[in-house]
Amino acid sequence: MAVHGGGFEVRTRGKGTYEITGEVARIVRESGIREGIALVFTRHTSASLVVMENADPTARADLEEFLERLVPEGDPRWRHVLEGPDDSPAHVRMALTRTSEALPVEDGRLSLGTWQGVFLFEHRRAPHHRRVVVKVVGD
């Protein structure tokens, strides 16, 4: 069994989804692993990862708007607001989604569905530099 690691940075422009499928696929190709799993992880508490439709951006816009309604900013019950009114809601949105994704690798490539992509989901309004780590394990 082989293990290969890599990573990259995503510069966000504020809230929203940012496709990272190409970067993850590049690391999988460079690994030389033909069959296995790619674990994708982001080291942040106010950003997450999602596998989502990559053909029609309105699908992601619907997800973003749903989380805005589900976890609104400015709720007076939020106590963790040291970094602004989007601080606690960003952490809750991260907890409702995920900071990691396990993706199958088949024939040396990510095995995603036709309309699937991997996205970093930024939950803060301000631009950030987000770090993504990828570990590929297999044969």
DSSP file with accessible surface (Angstrom, degrees, kcal/mol):
  #  RESIDUE AA STRUCTURE BP1 BP2  ACC     N-H-->O    O-->H-N    N-H-->O    O-->H-N    TCO  KAPPA ALPHA  PHI   PSI    X-CA   Y-CA   Z-CA
    1    1 A M              0   0  169      0, 0.0     2,-0.3     0, 0.0   138,-0.2   0.000 360.0 360.0 360.0 135.7    0.0    0.0    0.0
    2    2 A A  E     -A  138   0A  46    136,-3.7   136,-2.2     2,-0.0     2,-0.4  -0.782 360.0-158.6-111.1 153.8    1.3    3.4   -1.0
    3    3 A V  E     -A  137   0A  99     -2,-0.3     2,-0.4   134,-0.2   134,-0.2  -0.999  10.2-180.0-131.6 133.5    0.6    6.8    0.5
    4    4 A H  E     -A  136   0A  57    132,-2.4   132,-3.2    -2,-0.4     2,-0.3  -0.999   7.4-164.5-133.4 137.1    1.1   10.2   -1.3
    5    5 A G  E     +A  135   0A  34     -2,-0.4     2,-0.3   130,-0.2   130,-0.2  -0.890  16.8 148.6-123.8 154.1    0.4   13.6    0.1
    6    6 A G  E     -A  134   0A  29    128,-2.4   128,-3.0    -2,-0.3     2,-0.3  -0.947  14.3-170.6-162.4 179.3    0.0   17.0   -1.3
    7    7 A G  E     -A  133   0A  20     -2,-0.3     2,-0.3   126,-0.2   126,-0.2  -0.983   4.1-166.0-169.3 173.0   -1.8   20.3   -0.7
    8    8 A F  E     -A  132   0A  16    124,-2.1   124,-2.8    -2,-0.3     2,-0.4  -0.970  23.5-111.3-162.1 167.9   -2.7   23.7   -2.1
    9    9 A E  E     -A  131   0A  95     -2,-0.3     2,-0.5   122,-0.2   122,-0.2  -0.875  18.0-155.2-111.2 142.2   -4.1   27.0   -1.1
   10   10 A V  E     -A  130   0A  16    120,-3.3   120,-3.3    -2,-0.4     2,-0.7  -0.980   7.3-151.4-116.5 123.4   -7.4   28.5   -2.1
   11   11 A R  E     -A  129   0A 169     -2,-0.5   118,-0.2   118,-0.2     2,-0.2  -0.865  19.5-161.0 -93.7 115.2   -7.8   32.3   -2.1
   12   12 A T        -     0   0    5    116,-2.9   116,-0.4    -2,-0.7     3,-0.1  -0.598  22.3-151.3 -95.7 159.8  -11.4   33.1   -1.4
   13   13 A R        -     0   0  193      1,-0.5     2,-0.3    -2,-0.2    -1,-0.1   0.038  67.3 -73.5-110.4  19.8  -13.2   36.3   -2.1
   14   14 A G  S    S+     0   0    3    112,-0.4    -1,-0.5   114,-0.1   111,-0.3  -0.739  93.7   5.6 116.1-168.5  -15.7   35.8    0.7
   15   15 A K  S    S+     0   0   56     -2,-0.3     2,-0.2   108,-0.1   108,-0.2  -0.095  90.8  70.3 -51.8 142.2  -18.7   33.6    1.2
   16   16 A G  E    S-E  122   0B   7    106,-2.1   106,-2.9     2,-0.0     2,-0.4  -0.809  79.2 -63.5 142.1-179.7  -19.4   31.0   -1.5
   17   17 A T  E     -E  121   0B  24     -2,-0.2     2,-0.5   104,-0.2   104,-0.2  -0.853  36.1-165.6-105.7 139.9  -18.2   27.8   -3.1
   18   18 A Y  E     -E  120   0B  25    102,-2.7   102,-2.8    -2,-0.4     2,-0.2  -0.984  22.7-125.4-128.2 117.1  -14.9   27.5   -4.9
   19   19 A E  E     +E  119   0B  94     -2,-0.5   100,-0.3   100,-0.2     4,-0.1  -0.436  34.1 166.4 -69.8 132.0  -14.3   24.5   -7.1
   20   20 A I     >  +     0   0    7     98,-3.3     4,-2.2    -2,-0.2     3,-0.3   0.208  40.1 113.6-125.7  12.2  -11.1   22.6   -6.3
   21   21 A T  H  > S+     0   0   22     97,-0.9     4,-2.9     1,-0.2     5,-0.2   0.890  76.7  52.6 -54.6 -45.0  -11.7   19.4   -8.3
   22   22 A G  H  > S+     0   0   52      1,-0.2     4,-2.1     2,-0.2    -1,-0.2   0.898 109.7  47.4 -61.9 -42.0   -8.8   20.1  -10.7
   23   23 A E  H  > S+     0   0   81     -3,-0.3     4,-1.8     2,-0.2    -1,-0.2   0.903 113.9  47.2 -66.7 -42.0   -6.3   20.6   -7.9
   24   24 A V  H  X S+     0   0    0     -4,-2.2     4,-2.3     1,-0.2    -2,-0.2   0.943 112.2  50.4 -64.3 -44.4   -7.4   17.4   -6.1
   25   25 A A  H  X S+     0   0   20     -4,-2.9     4,-2.7    -5,-0.2    -2,-0.2   0.880 106.9  55.6 -61.5 -37.5   -7.3   15.4   -9.4
   26   26 A R  H  X S+     0   0   69     -4,-2.1     4,-2.7    -5,-0.2    -1,-0.2   0.935 108.1  47.3 -60.7 -45.6   -3.8   16.7  -10.1
   27   27 A I  H  X S+     0   0    2     -4,-1.8     4,-1.5     1,-0.2    -2,-0.2   0.907 111.0  51.9 -65.9 -38.4   -2.5   15.4   -6.7
   28   28 A V  H  X>S+     0   0    0     -4,-2.3     4,-0.7     2,-0.2     5,-0.5   0.946 111.2  47.3 -61.7 -46.8   -4.2   12.0   -7.4
   29   29 A R  H ><5S+     0   0  151     -4,-2.7     3,-1.1     1,-0.2    -2,-0.2   0.931 111.0  51.3 -59.6 -45.8   -2.6   11.8  -10.8
   30   30 A E  H 3<5S+     0   0  112     -4,-2.7    -1,-0.2     1,-0.2    -2,-0.2   0.769  99.3  67.2 -64.0 -24.2    0.8   12.7   -9.3
   31   31 A S  H 3<5S-     0   0   20     -4,-1.5    -1,-0.2    -3,-0.4    -2,-0.2   0.782  91.6-143.1 -67.7 -28.8    0.5   10.0   -6.7
   32   32 A G  T <<5 +     0   0   56     -3,-1.1     2,-0.4    -4,-0.7    -3,-0.1   0.483  51.0 142.9  76.1   1.2    0.7    7.2   -9.2
   33   33 A I      < -     0   0    5     -5,-0.5    -1,-0.3     1,-0.1     3,-0.1  -0.612  31.9-172.3 -78.9 129.7   -1.9    5.3   -7.2
   34   34 A R  S    S+     0   0  136    105,-2.1    74,-2.5    -2,-0.4     2,-0.4   0.826  70.1  21.8 -91.2 -39.5   -4.3    3.4   -9.4
   35   35 A E  S    S+     0   0   90    104,-2.0   104,-2.4    71,-0.2     2,-0.3  -0.997  93.0  68.9-134.5 128.3   -6.9    2.1   -6.9
   36   36 A G  E    S-CB 105 138A  22     69,-2.1    69,-2.7    -2,-0.4     2,-0.4  -0.965  72.7 -55.2 167.8-147.1   -7.6    3.6   -3.5
   37   37 A I  E     -CB 104 137A  83    100,-2.8   100,-2.8    -2,-0.3     2,-0.6  -0.988  26.1-150.3-134.7 138.9   -9.0    6.6   -1.6
   38   38 A A  E     -CB 103 136A   0     65,-3.2    65,-2.9    -2,-0.4     2,-0.6  -0.955  14.3-158.5-107.4 119.8   -8.2   10.3   -1.7
   39   39 A L  E     -CB 102 135A  78     96,-3.4    96,-2.4    -2,-0.6     2,-0.5  -0.890   7.4-166.6 -98.4 123.1   -8.9   12.0    1.6
   40   40 A V  E     +CB 101 134A   0     61,-2.9    61,-2.3    -2,-0.6     2,-0.4  -0.946  11.9 174.5-113.7 129.9   -9.4   15.8    1.2
   41   41 A F  E     -CB 100 133A  79     92,-2.8    92,-3.3    -2,-0.5     2,-0.4  -0.992  21.7-152.7-139.6 140.1   -9.2   18.0    4.3
   42   42 A T  E     - B   0 132A   1     57,-2.4     2,-0.9    -2,-0.4    90,-0.2  -0.960  15.0-142.3-114.5 136.6   -9.3   21.7    5.1
   43   43 A R        +     0   0  158     88,-1.3     2,-0.3    -2,-0.4    89,-0.1  -0.276  65.3 100.0 -91.2  48.9   -7.7   23.0    8.2
   44   44 A H        -     0   0   43     -2,-0.9     3,-0.2     3,-0.2    -2,-0.1  -0.957  59.4-151.5-137.9 153.5  -10.2   25.6    9.1
   45   45 A T  S    S+     0   0   87     -2,-0.3    49,-0.3     1,-0.2    50,-0.2   0.401  99.8  45.2-102.7   1.2  -13.2   26.0   11.4
   46   46 A S  S    S+     0   0    7     48,-0.1    77,-1.8    47,-0.1     2,-0.3   0.075 108.9  56.6-132.0  24.6  -15.1   28.5    9.3
   47   47 A A  E     -F  122   0B   0     -3,-0.2     2,-0.3    75,-0.2    75,-0.2  -0.962  61.5-179.8-144.6 158.4  -14.7   26.8    5.9
   48   48 A S  E     -F  121   0B   0     73,-2.0    73,-3.5    -2,-0.3     2,-0.4  -0.830  23.8-109.7-146.9-176.2  -15.7   23.3    4.8
   49   49 A L  E     +F  120   0B   0     49,-3.1    49,-0.4    -2,-0.3     2,-0.3  -0.952  28.4 178.2-123.9 143.5  -15.8   20.9    1.8
   50   50 A V  E     -F  119   0B   7     69,-2.2    69,-2.8    -2,-0.4     2,-0.6  -0.994  27.8-137.9-141.5 147.5  -18.7   19.7   -0.2
   51   51 A V  E     +F  118   0B  35     -2,-0.3     2,-0.3    67,-0.2    67,-0.2  -0.943  48.7 152.3 -98.7 122.9  -19.2   17.4   -3.2
   52   52 A M  E     -F  117   0B  46     65,-2.3    65,-2.3    -2,-0.6     8,-0.0  -0.920  51.0 -65.5-147.7 167.1  -21.8   19.2   -5.3
   53   53 A E  E     -F  116   0B  74     -2,-0.3    63,-0.2    63,-0.2     7,-0.2  -0.347  38.8-173.7 -58.8 134.7  -23.1   19.7   -8.8
   54   54 A N  S    S+     0   0   51     61,-2.3    -1,-0.1     5,-0.1    62,-0.1   0.387  70.4  66.6-113.3   3.2  -20.5   21.5  -10.9
   55   55 A A  S    S+     0   0   52     60,-0.5    61,-0.1     1,-0.3    -1,-0.0   0.898 103.0  37.1 -90.1 -44.0  -22.5   22.0  -14.1
   56   56 A D    >>  -     0   0   72     59,-0.2     3,-1.8     1,-0.1     4,-0.6  -0.917  65.5-159.2-114.9 109.3  -25.1   24.5  -13.0
   57   57 A P  H 3> S+     0   0   78      0, 0.0     4,-2.2     0, 0.0     3,-0.2   0.706  86.0  74.5 -62.8 -16.2  -24.0   27.1  -10.5
   58   58 A T  H 3> S+     0   0   76      1,-0.2     4,-2.3     2,-0.2     5,-0.1   0.806  87.7  61.7 -68.6 -24.0  -27.5   27.8   -9.3
   59   59 A A  H <> S+     0   0   20     -3,-1.8     4,-1.7     2,-0.2    -1,-0.2   0.929 108.2  42.4 -64.0 -42.6  -27.4   24.4   -7.5
   60   60 A R  H  X S+     0   0   36     -4,-0.6     4,-2.8     2,-0.2    -2,-0.2   0.887 111.1  55.4 -70.5 -37.2  -24.6   25.8   -5.3
   61   61 A A  H  X S+     0   0   32     -4,-2.2     4,-2.7     1,-0.2     5,-0.2   0.911 106.3  52.1 -61.1 -39.7  -26.3   29.2   -5.0
   62   62 A D  H  X S+     0   0  100     -4,-2.3     4,-2.3     2,-0.2    -1,-0.2   0.913 110.3  48.0 -62.5 -42.3  -29.4   27.3   -3.6
   63   63 A L  H  X S+     0   0   41     -4,-1.7     4,-2.4     2,-0.2     5,-0.2   0.938 112.3  49.0 -62.5 -46.4  -27.2   25.5   -1.0
   64   64 A E  H  X S+     0   0   51     -4,-2.8     4,-1.8     1,-0.2    -2,-0.2   0.927 113.2  46.6 -59.8 -45.2  -25.6   28.8    0.0
   65   65 A E  H  X S+     0   0  105     -4,-2.7     4,-1.9     2,-0.2    -1,-0.2   0.876 109.4  55.1 -66.9 -36.5  -28.9   30.6    0.3
   66   66 A F  H  X S+     0   0   99     -4,-2.3     4,-2.7     1,-0.2    -2,-0.2   0.940 109.0  46.7 -61.7 -46.4  -30.4   27.7    2.3
   67   67 A L  H  X S+     0   0    9     -4,-2.4     4,-2.9     1,-0.2    -1,-0.2   0.849 107.7  57.6 -66.6 -31.5  -27.5   27.8    4.9
   68   68 A E  H  < S+     0   0   71     -4,-1.8    -1,-0.2    -5,-0.2    -2,-0.2   0.907 112.8  40.6 -61.9 -40.8  -28.0   31.6    5.1
   69   69 A R  H  < S+     0   0  169     -4,-1.9    -2,-0.2     1,-0.2    -1,-0.2   0.886 117.7  47.5 -73.9 -39.3  -31.6   31.1    6.1
   70   70 A L  H  < S+     0   0   95     -4,-2.7    -2,-0.2     1,-0.3    -3,-0.2   0.890 127.5  24.2 -69.4 -40.2  -30.8   28.1    8.4
   71   71 A V  S  < S-     0   0    7     -4,-2.9    -1,-0.3    -5,-0.2    -2,-0.1  -0.700  87.4-171.1-128.1  78.0  -27.9   29.8   10.2
   72   72 A P    >   -     0   0   53      0, 0.0     3,-0.7     0, 0.0     2,-0.1  -0.361  20.5-122.5 -77.1 148.8  -28.5   33.5    9.9
   73   73 A E  T 3  S+     0   0   49      1,-0.2    13,-0.1    -5,-0.1    -2,-0.0  -0.481  91.8  38.5 -75.2 158.0  -26.0   36.2   10.9
   74   74 A G  T 3   +     0   0   59     11,-0.7    -1,-0.2     1,-0.3    12,-0.1   0.496  69.5 152.1  81.8   3.4  -27.1   38.8   13.4
   75   75 A D    X   -     0   0   31     -3,-0.7     3,-2.0    10,-0.2    -1,-0.3  -0.536  45.7-139.0 -65.8 125.5  -29.1   36.4   15.7
   76   76 A P  T 3  S+     0   0  129      0, 0.0    -1,-0.2     0, 0.0    -2,-0.0   0.687  97.8  68.7 -65.0 -11.6  -28.9   38.0   19.1
   77   77 A R  T 3  S+     0   0  195      2,-0.0     2,-0.3     0, 0.0    -2,-0.1   0.653  73.0 105.7 -80.5 -13.8  -28.4   34.5   20.6
   78   78 A W    <   +     0   0   59     -3,-2.0     3,-0.1     1,-0.2    -5,-0.0  -0.502  41.9 175.5 -67.1 128.7  -24.9   34.2   19.1
   79   79 A R        +     0   0  230     -2,-0.3     2,-1.4     1,-0.1    -1,-0.2   0.721  62.5  74.9-102.6 -31.2  -22.3   34.6   21.8
   80   80 A H        +     0   0   77      1,-0.2     8,-1.0     2,-0.1    -1,-0.1  -0.650  54.0 127.8 -88.2  87.3  -19.1   33.9   19.8
   81   81 A V    >   +     0   0   68     -2,-1.4     3,-1.8     6,-0.2    -1,-0.2   0.056  19.2 124.5-129.6  24.8  -18.8   37.2   17.8
   82   82 A L  T 3  S+     0   0  159      1,-0.3    -1,-0.1    -3,-0.1    -2,-0.1   0.829  84.4  38.1 -56.9 -35.7  -15.2   38.3   18.6
   83   83 A E  T 3  S-     0   0  130      1,-0.4    -1,-0.3    -3,-0.1     3,-0.2   0.203 130.5 -72.4-102.7  14.0  -14.4   38.5   14.9
   84   84 A G    X   -     0   0   22     -3,-1.8     3,-1.8     1,-0.1     4,-0.4  -0.505  60.8 -59.2 121.7 172.8  -17.7   39.9   13.7
   85   85 A P  T 3  S+     0   0   66      0, 0.0   -11,-0.7     0, 0.0   -10,-0.2   0.664 128.5  56.1 -69.4 -13.6  -21.3   38.9   13.2
   86   86 A D  T 3> S+     0   0   10     -3,-0.2     4,-1.7   -13,-0.1     5,-0.2   0.457  85.6  89.5 -94.0   1.7  -20.4   36.1   10.8
   87   87 A D  H <> S+     0   0    0     -3,-1.8     4,-1.7     2,-0.2    -6,-0.2   0.986  92.3  32.2 -65.0 -64.3  -18.0   34.4   13.3
   88   88 A S  H  > S+     0   0   17     -8,-1.0     4,-2.4    -4,-0.4     5,-0.2   0.929 117.9  54.5 -64.6 -44.4  -20.3   32.0   15.1
   89   89 A P  H  > S+     0   0    0      0, 0.0     4,-2.7     0, 0.0    -1,-0.2   0.897 106.3  54.0 -56.8 -36.3  -22.6   31.3   12.0
   90   90 A A  H  X S+     0   0    0     -4,-1.7     4,-2.1     1,-0.2    -2,-0.2   0.915 109.0  47.8 -63.3 -41.4  -19.5   30.4   10.0
   91   91 A H  H  X S+     0   0   43     -4,-1.7     4,-2.2     2,-0.2    -1,-0.2   0.907 112.5  48.6 -67.0 -39.6  -18.5   27.8   12.6
   92   92 A V  H  X S+     0   0   49     -4,-2.4     4,-2.0     2,-0.2    -2,-0.2   0.926 110.2  51.1 -66.8 -42.1  -22.0   26.3   12.8
   93   93 A R  H  X S+     0   0    4     -4,-2.7     4,-1.1    -5,-0.2    -1,-0.2   0.900 109.4  51.4 -61.8 -38.8  -22.2   26.1    9.0
   94   94 A M  H >< S+     0   0   36     -4,-2.1     3,-0.7   -49,-0.3    -1,-0.2   0.933 109.0  50.4 -61.3 -44.4  -18.9   24.3    9.0
   95   95 A A  H 3< S+     0   0   74     -4,-2.2    -2,-0.2     1,-0.3    -1,-0.2   0.834 108.5  52.5 -65.7 -29.8  -20.2   21.8   11.6
   96   96 A L  H 3< S+     0   0   98     -4,-2.0    -1,-0.3    -5,-0.1    -2,-0.2   0.691 120.6  32.3 -78.2 -20.8  -23.3   21.2    9.5
   97   97 A T  S << S-     0   0   23     -4,-1.1     2,-0.3    -3,-0.7    -3,-0.1   0.256 102.2 -94.1-103.4-128.0  -21.2   20.4    6.4
   98   98 A R        -     0   0  110    -49,-0.4   -49,-3.1     1,-0.1    -3,-0.1  -0.995   7.8-147.8-153.0 156.3  -17.8   18.8    6.6
   99   99 A T  S    S+     0   0   37     -2,-0.3   -57,-2.4   -51,-0.3     2,-0.3   0.423  88.6  40.6-101.8  -1.5  -14.1   19.6    6.8
  100  100 A S  E     -C   41   0A  47    -59,-0.2     2,-0.4   -51,-0.2   -59,-0.2  -0.987  58.1-165.7-144.9 155.9  -13.1   16.4    4.9
  101  101 A E  E     -C   40   0A  25    -61,-2.3   -61,-2.9    -2,-0.3     2,-0.6  -0.996  12.9-148.5-137.5 135.9  -14.3   14.2    2.0
  102  102 A A  E     -C   39   0A  67     -2,-0.4   -63,-0.2   -63,-0.2    -2,-0.0  -0.942  23.6-174.2-104.8 119.3  -13.2   10.6    1.2
  103  103 A L  E     -C   38   0A   9    -65,-2.9   -65,-3.2    -2,-0.6     9,-0.1  -0.943  23.2-117.1-119.7 135.4  -13.3   10.1   -2.6
  104  104 A P  E     -C   37   0A  55      0, 0.0     7,-2.6     0, 0.0     2,-0.5  -0.379  19.3-151.0 -70.6 146.1  -12.7    6.9   -4.5
  105  105 A V  E     +CD  36 110A   2    -69,-2.7   -69,-2.1     5,-0.2     2,-0.4  -0.985  20.1 173.3-116.3 123.1   -9.7    6.6   -6.8
  106  106 A E  E >   - D   0 109A  99      3,-2.6     3,-1.8    -2,-0.5   -71,-0.2  -0.999  67.2  -3.5-132.6 133.8  -10.2    4.2   -9.8
  107  107 A D  T 3  S-     0   0  105     -2,-0.4   -72,-0.2   -73,-0.4   -73,-0.1   0.848 130.1 -57.5  54.9  34.5   -7.8    3.7  -12.7
  108  108 A G  T 3  S+     0   0   10    -74,-2.5     2,-0.3     1,-0.2    -1,-0.3   0.595 119.9  94.2  77.2  11.6   -5.6    6.5  -11.3
  109  109 A R  E <  S-D  106   0A 175     -3,-1.8    -3,-2.6   -75,-0.4    -1,-0.2  -0.935  85.3 -91.6-133.7 156.4   -8.4    9.1  -11.4
  110  110 A L  E     -D  105   0A  21     -2,-0.3     2,-1.0    -5,-0.2    -5,-0.2  -0.426  36.2-138.5 -60.2 137.2  -11.0   10.5   -9.0
  111  111 A S        +     0   0   44     -7,-2.6     2,-0.3    -2,-0.1    -1,-0.1  -0.659  43.9 152.4-103.2  75.8  -14.2    8.5   -9.5
  112  112 A L        -     0   0   45     -2,-1.0    -9,-0.0     1,-0.1     5,-0.0  -0.716  47.1-101.7-101.2 156.2  -16.7   11.3   -9.4
  113  113 A G    >   -     0   0   36     -2,-0.3     3,-1.7     1,-0.1    -1,-0.1  -0.229  43.3 -94.6 -69.4 166.6  -20.1   11.3  -11.1
  114  114 A T  T 3  S+     0   0  117      1,-0.3    -1,-0.1   -61,-0.0    -2,-0.1   0.848 124.0  30.1 -51.9 -42.2  -20.7   13.2  -14.3
  115  115 A W  T 3  S+     0   0  161    -62,-0.1   -61,-2.3   -61,-0.0   -60,-0.5   0.201  97.3 112.8-107.9  15.9  -22.0   16.4  -12.7
  116  116 A Q  E <   + F   0  53B  87     -3,-1.7     2,-0.3   -63,-0.2   -63,-0.2  -0.710  34.9 169.5 -94.8 143.2  -20.0   16.2   -9.4
  117  117 A G  E     - F   0  52B   0    -65,-2.3   -65,-2.3    -2,-0.3     2,-0.5  -0.945  33.2-117.6-140.2 162.7  -17.2   18.5   -8.3
  118  118 A V  E     - F   0  51B   0     -2,-0.3   -98,-3.3   -67,-0.2   -97,-0.9  -0.889  36.5-173.3-103.7 131.4  -15.3   19.1   -5.1
  119  119 A F  E     -EF  19  50B   1    -69,-2.8   -69,-2.2    -2,-0.5     2,-0.5  -0.970  27.5-136.6-130.6 138.6  -15.7   22.6   -3.6
  120  120 A L  E     -EF  18  49B   0   -102,-2.8  -102,-2.7    -2,-0.4     2,-0.7  -0.809  26.9-148.9 -82.4 131.9  -14.2   24.5   -0.7
  121  121 A F  E     -EF  17  48B   8    -73,-3.5   -73,-2.0    -2,-0.5     2,-0.4  -0.907   6.7-156.4-110.6 104.1  -17.2   26.2    1.0
  122  122 A E  E     -EF  16  47B   0   -106,-2.9  -106,-2.1    -2,-0.7   -75,-0.2  -0.713  12.3-177.5 -82.9 128.3  -16.1   29.6    2.5
  123  123 A H        +     0   0    2    -77,-1.8     2,-0.3    -2,-0.4   -76,-0.1   0.397  55.9  82.3-107.6   1.2  -18.4   30.7    5.3
  124  124 A R  S    S-     0   0   14    -78,-0.3     4,-0.1     2,-0.2   -37,-0.0  -0.784  71.5-136.3-106.5 153.6  -16.9   34.1    6.1
  125  125 A R  S    S+     0   0  126     -2,-0.3    -1,-0.1  -111,-0.3  -110,-0.1   0.833  82.5  76.5 -74.6 -35.4  -17.5   37.4    4.3
  126  126 A A  S    S-     0   0   51   -112,-0.2  -112,-0.4     1,-0.1    -2,-0.2  -0.425  94.2 -97.2 -77.5 152.9  -13.9   38.5    4.2
  127  127 A P        -     0   0   93      0, 0.0     2,-0.3     0, 0.0  -114,-0.2  -0.384  49.2-177.9 -63.3 146.8  -11.4   37.0    1.7
  128  128 A H        -     0   0   52   -116,-0.4  -116,-2.9  -114,-0.1     2,-0.6  -0.942  33.3-124.7-141.3 163.9   -9.2   34.3    3.2
  129  129 A H  E     -A   11   0A 103     -2,-0.3     2,-0.4  -118,-0.2  -118,-0.2  -0.964  35.5-166.5-108.7 111.2   -6.3   32.0    2.2
  130  130 A R  E     -A   10   0A  13   -120,-3.3  -120,-3.3    -2,-0.6     2,-0.4  -0.842  10.2-142.7-106.3 135.9   -7.6   28.4    2.9
  131  131 A R  E     -A    9   0A 100     -2,-0.4   -88,-1.3  -122,-0.2     2,-0.4  -0.819  13.1-166.9 -99.6 132.0   -5.3   25.4    3.0
  132  132 A V  E     -AB   8  42A   0   -124,-2.8  -124,-2.1    -2,-0.4     2,-0.4  -0.977   3.7-159.4-119.3 131.9   -6.4   22.1    1.6
  133  133 A V  E     -AB   7  41A  21    -92,-3.3   -92,-2.8    -2,-0.4     2,-0.4  -0.911   4.5-165.4-111.5 138.5   -4.5   18.8    2.3
  134  134 A V  E     -AB   6  40A   0   -128,-3.0  -128,-2.4    -2,-0.4     2,-0.4  -0.993   5.8-175.3-127.0 129.1   -4.9   15.7    0.2
  135  135 A K  E     -AB   5  39A 100    -96,-2.4   -96,-3.4    -2,-0.4     2,-0.5  -0.993   7.8-162.3-120.7 126.7   -3.7   12.2    1.1
  136  136 A V  E     -AB   4  38A   0   -132,-3.2  -132,-2.4    -2,-0.4     2,-0.4  -0.950  10.6-177.5-111.4 125.6   -4.0    9.4   -1.4
  137  137 A V  E     +AB   3  37A  52   -100,-2.8  -100,-2.8    -2,-0.5     2,-0.3  -0.977  32.6  69.3-125.4 134.1   -3.8    5.9   -0.1
  138  138 A G  E      AB   2  36A   5   -136,-2.2  -136,-3.7    -2,-0.4  -102,-0.2  -0.996 360.0 360.0 160.1-157.8   -3.9    2.7   -2.2
  139  139 A D              0   0  122   -104,-2.4  -105,-2.1    -2,-0.3  -104,-2.0  -0.815 360.0 360.0-115.6 360.0   -2.1    0.5   -4.7
